[in-house]
Amino acid sequence: MRVLAIDTALGACSACIVEAGEPVPLAAESIPMDRGHAEALMPLLDRLSAQVEGGFESLDRVAVTVGPGSYTGLRVGISAARGIGLAAGIPVVGVATLSAFLAPMMVGDRRGLFTAAIDAKHGHIYIQAIAPGGRTIIPPGLMTYREAIRLLGSGPILVSGSASAMLAAEARAQGVEAHIGDVSGFPDIAWVARLGALADPTQALPKPLYLREPDAKPQDGARIARQ
């Protein structure tokens, strides 16, 4: 199975093409950025397609990060993935951003609670934690650092994601052993592809995973009554 993976949910515009089961992508590119994903994504995808024999026509599946992440970034990636899937007649699957941070930590013999933490601003984080063996300790959610430490318990924890350094510092201040796996502001795009290859297209739908209400809300008081 050949998978195109797209990630514009956080601090990068990333994509790769992976042959399922192979350790290295056939082509991959990540451009760190906080804004401008819409302008950067299609040229990036054109460059990847040119590097792979058969281009987009050789793809079997598209995987795209669905959040949590920025509202604009999620729309950009999901719209592009759906468009490519429709044009190529192939399934499109969604991959949770937190899962993409968790997956590489869970490979190998490591101890502790596997924890993904993304900075959600205003003193909050998006977080998910899984125990060795796969039991969910914290389901995907939005909370403060202190609330997260309380739910994580006595540790130790192994944490990755853009909020990993701050969460680890808070954990240590509370006497919880914490180790940092990755402080990147965006997941490894190859892992998005690998998770996408394993996903069930009937369950992993390419629609946004919003864990927080948008900051901008309609102003009811300013509405003009319909005539």
C-alpha positions in Angstrom: 0.0 0.0 0.0 1.3 3.4 -1.0 0.2 6.2 1.3 0.3 10.0 1.0 0.4 11.7 4.4 -0.4 15.4 4.9 0.0 17.4 8.1 -0.9 21.1 8.4 -2.4 20.9 11.9 0.4 22.6 13.9 3.7 24.3 13.3 4.7 22.9 9.9 3.5 22.1 6.4 4.5 18.5 6.0 3.8 15.6 3.6 5.4 12.3 2.6 4.7 9.3 0.4 5.4 5.9 2.1 5.3 2.4 0.9 3.7 0.5 3.8 6.2 -1.7 5.6 9.2 0.2 4.4 11.3 2.1 7.1 12.0 5.2 5.0 9.5 7.3 3.0 9.8 7.4 -0.8 9.7 11.2 -0.6 9.1 13.6 2.3 9.3 17.3 3.1 8.5 19.4 6.2 8.5 23.2 6.2 8.2 24.7 9.8 5.6 27.5 9.8 2.9 28.9 11.9 1.0 30.5 9.1 0.9 30.2 5.3 0.0 26.5 5.1 -2.5 27.1 2.3 0.1 28.7 0.0 2.8 26.2 0.8 0.9 22.9 0.6 0.1 22.4 -3.1 3.6 23.3 -4.3 5.0 20.9 -1.7 2.7 18.1 -2.9 3.7 18.7 -6.5 7.4 18.4 -5.5 6.8 15.1 -3.8 4.7 13.7 -6.6 7.6 14.4 -9.1 10.0 12.3 -6.9 7.9 9.2 -7.0 7.3 6.9 -10.0 3.7 7.1 -11.0 3.0 10.3 -9.0 -0.4 10.7 -7.4 -1.8 7.9 -9.7 0.3 5.4 -7.8 -1.3 6.2 -4.5 -3.6 3.7 -2.6 -4.6 6.0 0.3 -4.3 9.5 1.7 -3.8 10.1 5.4 -4.2 13.5 7.0 -3.9 14.9 10.6 -7.3 15.9 11.9 -6.4 17.6 15.2 -6.2 18.9 17.7 -4.5 21.8 16.0 -5.2 25.2 14.4 -8.6 25.7 12.9 -7.2 27.1 9.7 -4.4 24.6 9.4 -6.8 21.7 9.8 -9.1 22.9 7.1 -6.2 23.3 4.7 -4.9 19.8 5.1 -8.2 18.0 5.2 -9.6 19.9 2.2 -6.5 19.0 0.2 -6.6 15.3 1.3 -10.3 15.0 0.4 -9.7 16.6 -3.0 -6.8 14.2 -3.9 -8.8 11.2 -2.6 -11.8 12.2 -4.7 -9.7 12.8 -7.8 -7.7 9.6 -7.5 -10.7 7.5 -6.3 -8.9 6.3 -3.2 -9.8 6.3 0.5 -8.9 9.2 2.8 -8.3 8.6 6.5 -7.8 10.9 9.5 -5.0 10.5 12.0 -5.2 12.3 15.4 -2.3 14.6 16.0 -1.8 13.3 19.5 -1.7 9.7 18.2 1.1 10.7 15.8 3.1 12.0 18.7 2.5 8.9 20.8 3.2 6.3 18.2 7.1 6.6 18.0 7.4 6.6 21.8 5.5 3.3 22.0 8.0 1.4 19.8 10.7 -0.4 21.8 11.2 -1.2 25.4 10.4 2.0 27.3 8.9 2.4 30.8 6.3 4.9 32.0 3.1 6.5 30.8 3.4 7.5 27.1 2.1 11.1 27.0 1.5 13.5 24.1 1.2 17.1 25.1 0.5 20.0 22.6 0.5 23.7 23.7 -3.1 25.0 23.6 -2.1 28.4 24.8 -3.6 30.3 27.8 -2.1 27.8 30.3 -3.8 24.8 28.7 -2.6 21.7 26.8 -4.1 19.1 24.6 -3.1 15.8 26.1 -3.4 12.0 25.8 -1.7 9.4 27.9 -1.5 5.6 27.4 0.0 3.0 29.7 2.4 0.3 28.4 0.1 -2.4 27.1 -2.3 0.1 25.6 -4.6 1.1 28.5 -5.8 4.7 28.2 -5.0 6.8 31.2 -6.1 10.2 29.8 -8.3 10.2 26.7 -7.7 13.1 24.2 -8.7 16.3 26.0 -8.0 19.9 26.9 -6.9 20.8 30.4 -4.5 22.8 32.5 -1.0 21.5 33.4 -1.9 20.9 37.0 -5.0 18.9 36.0 -2.9 16.8 33.7 -0.3 16.0 36.4 -3.1 15.0 38.8 -4.5 12.5 36.3 -1.1 11.2 35.4 -0.5 10.0 39.0 2.9 9.0 40.3 4.5 8.5 36.9 7.1 8.0 35.6 6.0 9.7 32.3 7.6 9.9 28.9 6.2 13.0 27.1 6.5 14.3 23.5 5.0 17.3 21.8 5.3 21.1 21.8 4.2 21.3 25.5 6.5 18.4 26.6 9.2 20.6 28.3 6.6 22.6 30.3 4.6 19.5 31.3 7.8 17.7 32.4 8.9 20.7 34.4 5.5 20.8 36.1 5.6 17.1 36.8 9.0 17.3 38.4 7.9 20.2 40.5 5.2 17.9 41.8 7.6 15.1 42.5 6.7 13.0 39.4 9.5 11.5 37.4 9.3 12.8 33.8 11.4 12.2 30.6 11.1 14.2 27.4 11.0 12.2 24.2 10.4 15.0 21.6 9.8 18.7 21.9 9.0 19.3 18.2 6.0 21.5 17.4 4.7 19.0 14.8 4.6 15.2 14.5 6.9 13.1 12.3 5.1 12.9 9.0 6.3 9.4 8.4 4.4 8.3 11.5 1.3 10.0 10.2 1.6 7.8 7.1 2.2 4.6 9.0 -0.8 5.2 11.3 -2.8 6.0 8.2 -1.9 2.8 6.5 -3.3 0.9 9.6 -6.5 2.9 9.9 -9.9 1.7 9.1 -11.4 4.0 6.5 -14.9 3.4 7.8 -13.9 4.6 11.3 -11.0 7.0 10.9 -12.9 9.7 9.0 -11.1 12.8 7.6 -13.0 15.3 9.7 -11.6 17.8 12.2 -11.1 16.7 15.8 -11.9 19.8 17.8 -11.3 19.6 21.6 -12.0 23.3 22.2 -14.6 25.8 21.1 -13.3 28.5 18.7 -12.1 31.7 20.2 -14.2 33.7 17.8 -17.9 33.5 18.5 -21.0 35.1 16.7 -22.1 38.4 18.3 -25.8 37.9 18.8 -26.3 41.5 19.9 -24.9 42.8 16.6 -27.1 40.7 14.4 -29.5 42.5 12.0 -33.0 41.2 12.0 -34.2 39.6 8.8 -36.8 41.5 6.9 
